[in-house]
């Protein structure tokens, strides 16, 4: 399933994920609280399905799923490691495998730091910015696991 991030339902979902109550969302967009609730239920279903499909496609056994936060924590069957699949407004659906990276020699060094920082910001989580993306990812995902 392709998750459309330009839909109104996704906008409502992002607001709720950042802590905005349904009634406030309804007032902001000029619709009823019930309409917001229905839209969020549909979006949660879409996100849950998308996370599960991504897990299946990547041979990840789902563990905990939190559709309201857009996170699935599971275990990679082929790599035998903890895996986190998450929805990012800016970066789409991401799959991260717990590992000790050789970040200093990786071509994606800057991209990883940006993604980690952006995702923490989207969730409203504070992490320490360091020169080591692995350390930042460990801190971020420990906090993500705590909210799932």
C-alpha positions in Angstrom: 0.0 0.0 0.0 1.3 3.4 -0.9 0.8 5.9 1.9 -0.3 9.2 0.6 1.2 11.9 2.7 -0.6 14.7 0.9 -4.1 13.6 2.1 -6.0 15.6 4.6 -6.2 12.5 6.8 -2.4 12.4 6.9 -2.3 16.1 7.9 -4.8 15.3 10.8 -2.6 12.3 11.8 0.5 14.5 11.9 -1.2 17.0 14.1 -2.4 14.3 16.5 1.1 12.7 16.6 2.5 16.1 17.6 0.0 16.3 20.5 -2.9 18.3 19.0 -6.2 17.1 20.4 -9.0 16.1 18.0 -11.2 19.0 19.0 -8.5 21.5 18.2 -7.9 19.8 14.8 -11.6 20.1 14.1 -11.6 23.8 15.0 -8.5 24.5 12.9 -10.0 22.9 9.7 -13.6 23.8 10.3 -15.1 20.3 10.6 -16.7 18.3 13.4 -14.7 16.4 16.0 -16.5 13.2 14.8 -15.3 13.8 11.2 -11.7 14.2 12.5 -12.1 11.0 14.6 -13.3 9.0 11.6 -10.5 10.4 9.4 -7.9 9.5 12.1 -9.3 5.9 12.4 -9.0 5.5 8.6 -5.4 6.9 8.7 -4.4 4.6 11.6 -5.7 1.6 9.6 -3.8 2.7 6.5 -0.6 3.3 8.5 -1.0 -0.1 10.3 -1.4 -1.9 7.0 1.5 0.0 5.4 3.8 -0.9 8.3 2.8 -4.5 8.2 3.2 -4.7 4.5 6.7 -3.2 4.8 7.6 -5.7 7.5 6.4 -8.6 5.3 8.3 -7.3 2.3 11.5 -7.0 4.3 11.1 -10.3 6.2 10.6 -8.7 9.5 8.6 -10.3 12.2 6.4 -7.6 13.7 6.5 -7.1 17.5 5.0 -3.9 18.7 3.0 -1.6 16.4 1.8 1.9 17.2 -0.2 3.3 14.3 -0.8 6.6 16.1 3.0 7.2 16.2 3.6 5.4 12.9 6.1 2.9 14.3 6.6 -0.9 14.1 9.3 -2.6 16.1 10.2 -6.1 15.0 12.9 -8.6 14.3 14.6 -9.1 11.0 14.5 -12.8 10.2 17.5 -12.9 7.8 19.7 -10.5 9.8 18.5 -11.6 13.3 18.4 -8.0 14.6 15.9 -5.6 16.0 14.3 -3.5 13.3 12.3 -0.3 13.4 9.9 0.7 10.6 8.6 4.2 10.9 6.6 6.8 9.0 8.4 10.1 8.5 6.6 13.1 6.9 9.8 14.2 5.2 11.4 10.9 4.4 8.4 8.5 3.9 8.5 5.0 5.2 11.9 4.0 6.6 13.3 0.6 7.7 16.2 0.7 10.1 18.2 -2.3 11.3 19.9 -2.1 14.7 23.7 -2.4 14.0 27.1 -0.9 14.7 27.8 1.1 11.6 31.1 2.2 10.2 29.7 5.7 9.9 33.0 7.5 9.2 33.5 5.7 5.9 29.9 5.5 4.8 28.7 7.5 1.8 25.3 8.1 3.5 26.8 9.7 6.6 25.2 13.1 6.1 21.9 11.6 4.9 21.7 9.4 8.0 22.3 12.3 10.4 19.7 14.4 8.6 17.1 11.6 8.7 17.7 10.8 12.4 17.5 14.5 13.3 14.4 15.1 11.2 12.6 12.1 12.6 13.4 13.1 16.2 12.0 16.6 15.5 8.8 15.1 13.9 8.2 13.1 17.1 9.1 16.0 19.4 12.0 14.0 20.9 15.2 15.6 22.1 18.4 13.8 21.2 22.0 14.8 21.5 23.6 15.8 18.2 26.9 14.1 17.8 29.2 13.3 14.9 28.3 9.6 15.2 25.0 8.7 13.5 25.0 5.2 15.2 25.0 6.9 18.6 22.3 9.3 17.6 20.2 6.4 16.2 20.6 4.4 19.4 19.4 7.3 21.5 16.5 8.0 19.2 15.3 4.5 18.9 15.6 3.9 22.7 13.2 6.8 23.1 10.9 5.5 20.3 10.8 2.1 21.8 9.6 3.7 25.1 6.6 5.3 23.4 5.6 2.2 21.5 
